[in-house]
């Protein structure tokens, strides 16, 4: 029983020590995509980390956003206009 416990403890120590040896390189375009299914999925992604996603300074108008929020809160949302494309073929929708 004690030998089994010692063996289990040593095994757990070796496994936890080896997990520290796994490194993800900064040049790896798909970190964490190790198995075949995930690798196949990863090659279909155009760019998993696009530079544009780092831009957190999104240009927006606070006054206009506040007015839109107030319209939403009071239930007076401006409904969008219906857009019709002349000469459109197909589509499957209903026309009025």
Jmol script that loads the backbone (N, CA, C; Angstrom):
load data "model"
ATOM      1  N   UNK A   1       0.822  -1.194   0.000  1.00  0.00           N
ATOM      2  CA  UNK A   1       0.000   0.000   0.000  1.00  0.00           C
ATOM      3  C   UNK A   1       0.870   1.263   0.000  1.00  0.00           C
ATOM      4  N   UNK A   2       1.941   1.246   0.829  1.00  0.00           N
ATOM      5  CA  UNK A   2       2.825   2.402   0.885  1.00  0.00           C
ATOM      6  C   UNK A   2       3.608   2.535  -0.419  1.00  0.00           C
ATOM      7  N   UNK A   3       4.045   1.410  -1.006  1.00  0.00           N
ATOM      8  CA  UNK A   3       4.761   1.464  -2.289  1.00  0.00           C
ATOM      9  C   UNK A   3       3.872   2.044  -3.380  1.00  0.00           C
ATOM     10  N   UNK A   4       2.599   1.695  -3.354  1.00  0.00           N
ATOM     11  CA  UNK A   4       1.664   2.203  -4.354  1.00  0.00           C
ATOM     12  C   UNK A   4       1.497   3.718  -4.187  1.00  0.00           C
ATOM     13  N   UNK A   5       1.404   4.177  -2.950  1.00  0.00           N
ATOM     14  CA  UNK A   5       1.276   5.597  -2.679  1.00  0.00           C
ATOM     15  C   UNK A   5       2.522   6.359  -3.117  1.00  0.00           C
ATOM     16  N   UNK A   6       3.688   5.804  -2.829  1.00  0.00           N
ATOM     17  CA  UNK A   6       4.951   6.445  -3.215  1.00  0.00           C
ATOM     18  C   UNK A   6       5.057   6.526  -4.733  1.00  0.00           C
ATOM     19  N   UNK A   7       4.705   5.430  -5.405  1.00  0.00           N
ATOM     20  CA  UNK A   7       4.753   5.407  -6.866  1.00  0.00           C
ATOM     21  C   UNK A   7       3.793   6.441  -7.453  1.00  0.00           C
ATOM     22  N   UNK A   8       2.597   6.527  -6.869  1.00  0.00           N
ATOM     23  CA  UNK A   8       1.613   7.497  -7.344  1.00  0.00           C
ATOM     24  C   UNK A   8       2.104   8.933  -7.110  1.00  0.00           C
ATOM     25  N   UNK A   9       2.713   9.176  -5.965  1.00  0.00           N
ATOM     26  CA  UNK A   9       3.222  10.513  -5.658  1.00  0.00           C
ATOM     27  C   UNK A   9       4.363  10.899  -6.592  1.00  0.00           C
ATOM     28  N   UNK A  10       5.245   9.957  -6.856  1.00  0.00           N
ATOM     29  CA  UNK A  10       6.362  10.227  -7.781  1.00  0.00           C
ATOM     30  C   UNK A  10       5.825  10.476  -9.188  1.00  0.00           C
ATOM     31  N   UNK A  11       4.864   9.672  -9.602  1.00  0.00           N
ATOM     32  CA  UNK A  11       4.266   9.853 -10.933  1.00  0.00           C
ATOM     33  C   UNK A  11       3.596  11.215 -11.064  1.00  0.00           C
ATOM     34  N   UNK A  12       2.866  11.618 -10.027  1.00  0.00           N
ATOM     35  CA  UNK A  12       2.205  12.927 -10.052  1.00  0.00           C
ATOM     36  C   UNK A  12       3.237  14.042 -10.099  1.00  0.00           C
ATOM     37  N   UNK A  13       4.340  13.875  -9.378  1.00  0.00           N
ATOM     38  CA  UNK A  13       5.398  14.886  -9.393  1.00  0.00           C
ATOM     39  C   UNK A  13       6.056  15.004 -10.752  1.00  0.00           C
ATOM     40  N   UNK A  14       6.295  13.857 -11.397  1.00  0.00           N
ATOM     41  CA  UNK A  14       6.912  13.870 -12.726  1.00  0.00           C
ATOM     42  C   UNK A  14       5.981  14.526 -13.739  1.00  0.00           C
ATOM     43  N   UNK A  15       4.694  14.174 -13.678  1.00  0.00           N
ATOM     44  CA  UNK A  15       3.732  14.756 -14.628  1.00  0.00           C
ATOM     45  C   UNK A  15       3.639  16.262 -14.437  1.00  0.00           C
ATOM     46  N   UNK A  16       3.545  16.716 -13.192  1.00  0.00           N
ATOM     47  CA  UNK A  16       3.447  18.162 -12.971  1.00  0.00           C
ATOM     48  C   UNK A  16       4.750  18.871 -13.340  1.00  0.00           C
ATOM     49  N   UNK A  17       5.874  18.211 -13.188  1.00  0.00           N
ATOM     50  CA  UNK A  17       7.143  18.821 -13.594  1.00  0.00           C
ATOM     51  C   UNK A  17       7.238  18.926 -15.110  1.00  0.00           C
ATOM     52  N   UNK A  18       6.737  17.914 -15.824  1.00  0.00           N
ATOM     53  CA  UNK A  18       6.807  17.930 -17.282  1.00  0.00           C
ATOM     54  C   UNK A  18       5.828  18.919 -17.897  1.00  0.00           C
ATOM     55  N   UNK A  19       4.720  19.203 -17.221  1.00  0.00           N
ATOM     56  CA  UNK A  19       3.786  20.171 -17.787  1.00  0.00           C
ATOM     57  C   UNK A  19       4.389  21.559 -17.844  1.00  0.00           C
ATOM     58  N   UNK A  20       5.361  21.828 -16.998  1.00  0.00           N
ATOM     59  CA  UNK A  20       6.049  23.111 -17.047  1.00  0.00           C
ATOM     60  C   UNK A  20       6.986  23.221 -18.231  1.00  0.00           C
ATOM     61  N   UNK A  21       7.292  22.097 -18.880  1.00  0.00           N
ATOM     62  CA  UNK A  21       8.206  22.103 -20.019  1.00  0.00           C
ATOM     63  C   UNK A  21       7.509  22.486 -21.320  1.00  0.00           C
ATOM     64  N   UNK A  22       6.199  22.476 -21.323  1.00  0.00           N
ATOM     65  CA  UNK A  22       5.461  22.809 -22.543  1.00  0.00           C
ATOM     66  C   UNK A  22       5.457  24.325 -22.696  1.00  0.00           C
ATOM     67  N   UNK A  23       5.963  24.792 -23.817  1.00  0.00           N
ATOM     68  CA  UNK A  23       5.993  26.235 -24.062  1.00  0.00           C
ATOM     69  C   UNK A  23       5.267  26.543 -25.358  1.00  0.00           C
ATOM     70  N   UNK A  24       4.637  27.687 -25.383  1.00  0.00           N
ATOM     71  CA  UNK A  24       3.992  28.174 -26.597  1.00  0.00           C
ATOM     72  C   UNK A  24       4.835  29.326 -27.102  1.00  0.00           C
ATOM     73  N   UNK A  25       5.337  29.184 -28.308  1.00  0.00           N
ATOM     74  CA  UNK A  25       6.205  30.212 -28.865  1.00  0.00           C
ATOM     75  C   UNK A  25       5.373  31.362 -29.392  1.00  0.00           C
ATOM     76  N   UNK A  26       5.932  32.546 -29.320  1.00  0.00           N
ATOM     77  CA  UNK A  26       5.234  33.734 -29.809  1.00  0.00           C
ATOM     78  C   UNK A  26       5.045  33.671 -31.317  1.00  0.00           C
ATOM     79  N   UNK A  27       5.883  32.915 -32.014  1.00  0.00           N
ATOM     80  CA  UNK A  27       5.769  32.825 -33.465  1.00  0.00           C
ATOM     81  C   UNK A  27       4.717  31.809 -33.894  1.00  0.00           C
ATOM     82  N   UNK A  28       4.146  31.069 -32.944  1.00  0.00           N
ATOM     83  CA  UNK A  28       3.137  30.067 -33.275  1.00  0.00           C
ATOM     84  C   UNK A  28       1.831  30.771 -33.635  1.00  0.00           C
ATOM     85  N   UNK A  29       1.369  30.669 -34.882  1.00  0.00           N
ATOM     86  CA  UNK A  29       0.156  31.397 -35.264  1.00  0.00           C
ATOM     87  C   UNK A  29      -1.108  30.813 -34.651  1.00  0.00           C
ATOM     88  N   UNK A  30      -1.083  29.566 -34.230  1.00  0.00           N
ATOM     89  CA  UNK A  30      -2.269  28.916 -33.683  1.00  0.00           C
ATOM     90  C   UNK A  30      -1.943  28.255 -32.340  1.00  0.00           C
ATOM     91  N   UNK A  31      -1.721  29.037 -31.291  1.00  0.00           N
ATOM     92  CA  UNK A  31      -1.389  28.427 -30.010  1.00  0.00           C
ATOM     93  C   UNK A  31      -2.548  27.605 -29.475  1.00  0.00           C
ATOM     94  N   UNK A  32      -2.234  26.445 -28.951  1.00  0.00           N
ATOM     95  CA  UNK A  32      -3.256  25.586 -28.375  1.00  0.00           C
ATOM     96  C   UNK A  32      -3.992  24.740 -29.384  1.00  0.00           C
ATOM     97  N   UNK A  33      -3.666  24.861 -30.663  1.00  0.00           N
ATOM     98  CA  UNK A  33      -4.334  24.070 -31.690  1.00  0.00           C
ATOM     99  C   UNK A  33      -3.444  22.874 -32.015  1.00  0.00           C
ATOM    100  N   UNK A  34      -3.394  21.901 -31.121  1.00  0.00           N
ATOM    101  CA  UNK A  34      -2.467  20.801 -31.289  1.00  0.00           C
ATOM    102  C   UNK A  34      -3.036  19.592 -31.991  1.00  0.00           C
ATOM    103  N   UNK A  35      -4.306  19.248 -31.780  1.00  0.00           N
ATOM    104  CA  UNK A  35      -4.819  18.020 -32.366  1.00  0.00           C
ATOM    105  C   UNK A  35      -5.283  18.244 -33.803  1.00  0.00           C
ATOM    106  N   UNK A  36      -5.570  17.162 -34.494  1.00  0.00           N
ATOM    107  CA  UNK A  36      -5.870  17.246 -35.927  1.00  0.00           C
ATOM    108  C   UNK A  36      -7.131  18.049 -36.207  1.00  0.00           C
ATOM    109  N   UNK A  37      -8.179  17.839 -35.421  1.00  0.00           N
ATOM    110  CA  UNK A  37      -9.432  18.561 -35.664  1.00  0.00           C
ATOM    111  C   UNK A  37      -9.227  20.053 -35.469  1.00  0.00           C
ATOM    112  N   UNK A  38      -8.559  20.428 -34.399  1.00  0.00           N
ATOM    113  CA  UNK A  38      -8.322  21.844 -34.147  1.00  0.00           C
ATOM    114  C   UNK A  38      -7.372  22.434 -35.180  1.00  0.00           C
ATOM    115  N   UNK A  39      -6.401  21.663 -35.637  1.00  0.00           N
ATOM    116  CA  UNK A  39      -5.479  22.155 -36.663  1.00  0.00           C
ATOM    117  C   UNK A  39      -6.209  22.386 -37.976  1.00  0.00           C
ATOM    118  N   UNK A  40      -7.083  21.466 -38.337  1.00  0.00           N
ATOM    119  CA  UNK A  40      -7.880  21.653 -39.555  1.00  0.00           C
ATOM    120  C   UNK A  40      -8.776  22.873 -39.431  1.00  0.00           C
ATOM    121  N   UNK A  41      -9.322  23.071 -38.254  1.00  0.00           N
ATOM    122  CA  UNK A  41     -10.153  24.242 -38.009  1.00  0.00           C
ATOM    123  C   UNK A  41      -9.313  25.508 -38.121  1.00  0.00           C
ATOM    124  N   UNK A  42      -8.109  25.462 -37.586  1.00  0.00           N
ATOM    125  CA  UNK A  42      -7.249  26.642 -37.554  1.00  0.00           C
ATOM    126  C   UNK A  42      -6.811  27.086 -38.939  1.00  0.00           C
ATOM    127  N   UNK A  43      -6.570  26.149 -39.851  1.00  0.00           N
ATOM    128  CA  UNK A  43      -6.108  26.550 -41.176  1.00  0.00           C
ATOM    129  C   UNK A  43      -7.201  27.224 -41.985  1.00  0.00           C
ATOM    130  N   UNK A  44      -8.451  27.109 -41.549  1.00  0.00           N
ATOM    131  CA  UNK A  44      -9.541  27.773 -42.252  1.00  0.00           C
ATOM    132  C   UNK A  44      -9.817  29.167 -41.713  1.00  0.00           C
ATOM    133  N   UNK A  45      -9.132  29.551 -40.652  1.00  0.00           N
ATOM    134  CA  UNK A  45      -9.281  30.887 -40.100  1.00  0.00           C
ATOM    135  C   UNK A  45      -8.304  31.801 -40.835  1.00  0.00           C
ATOM    136  N   UNK A  46      -8.809  32.888 -41.374  1.00  0.00           N
ATOM    137  CA  UNK A  46      -7.964  33.783 -42.145  1.00  0.00           C
ATOM    138  C   UNK A  46      -6.850  34.345 -41.275  1.00  0.00           C
ATOM    139  N   UNK A  47      -7.205  34.976 -40.177  1.00  0.00           N
ATOM    140  CA  UNK A  47      -6.220  35.513 -39.241  1.00  0.00           C
ATOM    141  C   UNK A  47      -6.845  35.485 -37.852  1.00  0.00           C
ATOM    142  N   UNK A  48      -6.418  34.561 -36.993  1.00  0.00           N
ATOM    143  CA  UNK A  48      -7.064  34.463 -35.689  1.00  0.00           C
ATOM    144  C   UNK A  48      -6.776  35.644 -34.773  1.00  0.00           C
ATOM    145  N   UNK A  49      -5.744  36.399 -35.044  1.00  0.00           N
ATOM    146  CA  UNK A  49      -5.394  37.566 -34.231  1.00  0.00           C
ATOM    147  C   UNK A  49      -5.153  38.769 -35.129  1.00  0.00           C
ATOM    148  N   UNK A  50      -6.209  39.335 -35.727  1.00  0.00           N
ATOM    149  CA  UNK A  50      -5.992  40.457 -36.642  1.00  0.00           C
ATOM    150  C   UNK A  50      -5.525  41.695 -35.880  1.00  0.00           C
ATOM    151  N   UNK A  51      -4.625  42.477 -36.493  1.00  0.00           N
ATOM    152  CA  UNK A  51      -4.125  43.687 -35.833  1.00  0.00           C
ATOM    153  C   UNK A  51      -5.233  44.692 -35.538  1.00  0.00           C
ATOM    154  N   UNK A  52      -6.293  44.684 -36.335  1.00  0.00           N
ATOM    155  CA  UNK A  52      -7.382  45.634 -36.136  1.00  0.00           C
ATOM    156  C   UNK A  52      -8.072  45.398 -34.792  1.00  0.00           C
ATOM    157  N   UNK A  53      -8.069  44.156 -34.309  1.00  0.00           N
ATOM    158  CA  UNK A  53      -8.735  43.827 -33.044  1.00  0.00           C
ATOM    159  C   UNK A  53      -8.051  44.485 -31.852  1.00  0.00           C
ATOM    160  N   UNK A  54      -6.805  44.897 -32.007  1.00  0.00           N
ATOM    161  CA  UNK A  54      -6.091  45.548 -30.914  1.00  0.00           C
ATOM    162  C   UNK A  54      -6.511  47.000 -30.728  1.00  0.00           C
ATOM    163  N   UNK A  55      -7.197  47.573 -31.698  1.00  0.00           N
ATOM    164  CA  UNK A  55      -7.635  48.964 -31.611  1.00  0.00           C
ATOM    165  C   UNK A  55      -8.856  49.043 -30.698  1.00  0.00           C
ATOM    166  N   UNK A  56      -8.678  49.565 -29.501  1.00  0.00           N
ATOM    167  CA  UNK A  56      -9.793  49.707 -28.569  1.00  0.00           C
ATOM    168  C   UNK A  56     -10.323  51.130 -28.527  1.00  0.00           C
ATOM    169  N   UNK A  57      -9.691  52.032 -29.271  1.00  0.00           N
ATOM    170  CA  UNK A  57     -10.147  53.417 -29.331  1.00  0.00           C
ATOM    171  C   UNK A  57     -11.097  53.579 -30.521  1.00  0.00           C
ATOM    172  N   UNK A  58     -12.322  53.124 -30.326  1.00  0.00           N
ATOM    173  CA  UNK A  58     -13.311  53.146 -31.401  1.00  0.00           C
ATOM    174  C   UNK A  58     -13.943  54.529 -31.443  1.00  0.00           C
ATOM    175  N   UNK A  59     -13.921  55.147 -32.622  1.00  0.00           N
ATOM    176  CA  UNK A  59     -14.470  56.482 -32.800  1.00  0.00           C
ATOM    177  C   UNK A  59     -15.990  56.413 -32.724  1.00  0.00           C
ATOM    178  N   UNK A  60     -16.572  57.142 -31.773  1.00  0.00           N
ATOM    179  CA  UNK A  60     -18.016  57.165 -31.669  1.00  0.00           C
ATOM    180  C   UNK A  60     -18.468  58.499 -31.090  1.00  0.00           C
ATOM    181  N   UNK A  61     -19.715  58.820 -31.333  1.00  0.00           N
ATOM    182  CA  UNK A  61     -20.286  60.071 -30.878  1.00  0.00           C
ATOM    183  C   UNK A  61     -21.122  59.784 -29.628  1.00  0.00           C
ATOM    184  N   UNK A  62     -20.688  60.275 -28.471  1.00  0.00           N
ATOM    185  CA  UNK A  62     -21.376  60.011 -27.215  1.00  0.00           C
ATOM    186  C   UNK A  62     -22.757  60.619 -27.144  1.00  0.00           C
ATOM    187  N   UNK A  63     -22.928  61.824 -27.686  1.00  0.00           N
ATOM    188  CA  UNK A  63     -24.246  62.469 -27.655  1.00  0.00           C
ATOM    189  C   UNK A  63     -25.256  61.675 -28.477  1.00  0.00           C
ATOM    190  N   UNK A  64     -24.832  61.241 -29.639  1.00  0.00           N
ATOM    191  CA  UNK A  64     -25.734  60.470 -30.495  1.00  0.00           C
ATOM    192  C   UNK A  64     -26.077  59.124 -29.848  1.00  0.00           C
ATOM    193  N   UNK A  65     -25.081  58.488 -29.208  1.00  0.00           N
ATOM    194  CA  UNK A  65     -25.332  57.234 -28.510  1.00  0.00           C
ATOM    195  C   UNK A  65     -26.290  57.411 -27.349  1.00  0.00           C
ATOM    196  N   UNK A  66     -26.149  58.522 -26.608  1.00  0.00           N
ATOM    197  CA  UNK A  66     -27.041  58.795 -25.483  1.00  0.00           C
ATOM    198  C   UNK A  66     -28.466  59.019 -25.964  1.00  0.00           C
ATOM    199  N   UNK A  67     -28.626  59.720 -27.089  1.00  0.00           N
ATOM    200  CA  UNK A  67     -29.968  59.924 -27.641  1.00  0.00           C
ATOM    201  C   UNK A  67     -30.587  58.600 -28.081  1.00  0.00           C
ATOM    202  N   UNK A  68     -29.789  57.749 -28.711  1.00  0.00           N
ATOM    203  CA  UNK A  68     -30.305  56.450 -29.137  1.00  0.00           C
ATOM    204  C   UNK A  68     -30.711  55.610 -27.931  1.00  0.00           C
ATOM    205  N   UNK A  69     -29.917  55.650 -26.871  1.00  0.00           N
ATOM    206  CA  UNK A  69     -30.254  54.903 -25.666  1.00  0.00           C
ATOM    207  C   UNK A  69     -31.548  55.426 -25.045  1.00  0.00           C
ATOM    208  N   UNK A  70     -31.695  56.725 -25.034  1.00  0.00           N
ATOM    209  CA  UNK A  70     -32.914  57.312 -24.465  1.00  0.00           C
ATOM    210  C   UNK A  70     -34.139  56.926 -25.287  1.00  0.00           C
ATOM    211  N   UNK A  71     -34.008  56.922 -26.606  1.00  0.00           N
ATOM    212  CA  UNK A  71     -35.128  56.474 -27.454  1.00  0.00           C
ATOM    213  C   UNK A  71     -35.454  55.014 -27.179  1.00  0.00           C
ATOM    214  N   UNK A  72     -34.439  54.179 -26.981  1.00  0.00           N
ATOM    215  CA  UNK A  72     -34.654  52.770 -26.677  1.00  0.00           C
ATOM    216  C   UNK A  72     -35.351  52.618 -25.324  1.00  0.00           C
ATOM    217  N   UNK A  73     -34.898  53.395 -24.340  1.00  0.00           N
ATOM    218  CA  UNK A  73     -35.453  53.301 -22.990  1.00  0.00           C
ATOM    219  C   UNK A  73     -36.911  53.734 -22.959  1.00  0.00           C
ATOM    220  N   UNK A  74     -37.263  54.750 -23.735  1.00  0.00           N
ATOM    221  CA  UNK A  74     -38.639  55.257 -23.722  1.00  0.00           C
ATOM    222  C   UNK A  74     -39.522  54.575 -24.756  1.00  0.00           C
ATOM    223  N   UNK A  75     -38.981  53.675 -25.546  1.00  0.00           N
ATOM    224  CA  UNK A  75     -39.782  52.950 -26.540  1.00  0.00           C
ATOM    225  C   UNK A  75     -40.094  53.751 -27.784  1.00  0.00           C
ATOM    226  N   UNK A  76     -39.304  54.760 -28.086  1.00  0.00           N
ATOM    227  CA  UNK A  76     -39.542  55.592 -29.266  1.00  0.00           C
ATOM    228  C   UNK A  76     -38.411  55.420 -30.275  1.00  0.00           C
ATOM    229  N   UNK A  77     -38.029  54.175 -30.500  1.00  0.00           N
ATOM    230  CA  UNK A  77     -36.944  53.875 -31.427  1.00  0.00           C
ATOM    231  C   UNK A  77     -37.373  54.236 -32.842  1.00  0.00           C
ATOM    232  N   UNK A  78     -36.465  54.854 -33.591  1.00  0.00           N
ATOM    233  CA  UNK A  78     -36.736  55.198 -34.989  1.00  0.00           C
ATOM    234  C   UNK A  78     -36.564  53.936 -35.821  1.00  0.00           C
ATOM    235  N   UNK A  79     -37.646  53.493 -36.446  1.00  0.00           N
ATOM    236  CA  UNK A  79     -37.574  52.284 -37.262  1.00  0.00           C
ATOM    237  C   UNK A  79     -36.800  52.576 -38.540  1.00  0.00           C
ATOM    238  N   UNK A  80     -35.958  51.644 -38.974  1.00  0.00           N
ATOM    239  CA  UNK A  80     -35.207  51.868 -40.212  1.00  0.00           C
ATOM    240  C   UNK A  80     -36.125  51.852 -41.422  1.00  0.00           C
ATOM    241  N   UNK A  81     -35.723  52.607 -42.431  1.00  0.00           N
ATOM    242  CA  UNK A  81     -36.496  52.647 -43.663  1.00  0.00           C
ATOM    243  C   UNK A  81     -36.326  51.340 -44.406  1.00  0.00           C
ATOM    244  N   UNK A  82     -37.367  50.939 -45.108  1.00  0.00           N
ATOM    245  CA  UNK A  82     -37.292  49.720 -45.906  1.00  0.00           C
ATOM    246  C   UNK A  82     -36.544  50.049 -47.185  1.00  0.00           C
ATOM    247  N   UNK A  83     -35.526  49.265 -47.468  1.00  0.00           N
ATOM    248  CA  UNK A  83     -34.730  49.500 -48.664  1.00  0.00           C
ATOM    249  C   UNK A  83     -35.158  48.523 -49.752  1.00  0.00           C
ATOM    250  N   UNK A  84     -35.374  49.033 -50.940  1.00  0.00           N
ATOM    251  CA  UNK A  84     -35.773  48.206 -52.071  1.00  0.00           C
ATOM    252  C   UNK A  84     -34.737  48.382 -53.169  1.00  0.00           C
ATOM    253  N   UNK A  85     -34.265  47.263 -53.679  1.00  0.00           N
ATOM    254  CA  UNK A  85     -33.320  47.305 -54.775  1.00  0.00           C
ATOM    255  C   UNK A  85     -34.085  47.095 -56.072  1.00  0.00           C
ATOM    256  N   UNK A  86     -34.108  48.071 -56.945  1.00  0.00           N
ATOM    257  CA  UNK A  86     -34.857  47.899 -58.192  1.00  0.00           C
ATOM    258  C   UNK A  86     -34.194  46.851 -59.087  1.00  0.00           C
ATOM    259  N   UNK A  87     -35.023  46.041 -59.689  1.00  0.00           N
ATOM    260  CA  UNK A  87     -34.516  45.052 -60.632  1.00  0.00           C
ATOM    261  C   UNK A  87     -33.902  43.830 -59.986  1.00  0.00           C
ATOM    262  N   UNK A  88     -34.137  43.632 -58.690  1.00  0.00           N
ATOM    263  CA  UNK A  88     -33.580  42.460 -58.030  1.00  0.00           C
ATOM    264  C   UNK A  88     -34.309  41.204 -58.490  1.00  0.00           C
ATOM    265  N   UNK A  89     -33.565  40.133 -58.695  1.00  0.00           N
ATOM    266  CA  UNK A  89     -34.137  38.870 -59.143  1.00  0.00           C
ATOM    267  C   UNK A  89     -34.072  37.873 -57.999  1.00  0.00           C
ATOM    268  N   UNK A  90     -35.141  37.154 -57.793  1.00  0.00           N
ATOM    269  CA  UNK A  90     -35.159  36.108 -56.761  1.00  0.00           C
ATOM    270  C   UNK A  90     -35.267  36.706 -55.384  1.00  0.00           C
ATOM    271  N   UNK A  91     -34.797  35.974 -54.408  1.00  0.00           N
ATOM    272  CA  UNK A  91     -34.789  36.470 -53.036  1.00  0.00           C
ATOM    273  C   UNK A  91     -35.726  35.703 -52.129  1.00  0.00           C
ATOM    274  N   UNK A  92     -36.856  35.248 -52.607  1.00  0.00           N
ATOM    275  CA  UNK A  92     -37.742  34.444 -51.809  1.00  0.00           C
ATOM    276  C   UNK A  92     -38.542  35.196 -50.777  1.00  0.00           C
ATOM    277  N   UNK A  93     -38.342  36.486 -50.619  1.00  0.00           N
ATOM    278  CA  UNK A  93     -39.099  37.267 -49.638  1.00  0.00           C
ATOM    279  C   UNK A  93     -40.406  37.751 -50.253  1.00  0.00           C
ATOM    280  N   UNK A  94     -41.216  38.371 -49.424  1.00  0.00           N
ATOM    281  CA  UNK A  94     -42.483  38.927 -49.931  1.00  0.00           C
ATOM    282  C   UNK A  94     -42.248  40.359 -50.358  1.00  0.00           C
ATOM    283  N   UNK A  95     -42.893  40.750 -51.415  1.00  0.00           N
ATOM    284  CA  UNK A  95     -42.759  42.128 -51.888  1.00  0.00           C
ATOM    285  C   UNK A  95     -44.039  42.872 -51.624  1.00  0.00           C
ATOM    286  N   UNK A  96     -43.930  44.140 -51.365  1.00  0.00           N
ATOM    287  CA  UNK A  96     -45.118  44.962 -51.100  1.00  0.00           C
ATOM    288  C   UNK A  96     -45.143  46.128 -52.037  1.00  0.00           C
TER     289      UNK A  96
END
end "model"
wireframe off; spacefill off
backbone 0.3
color backbone group
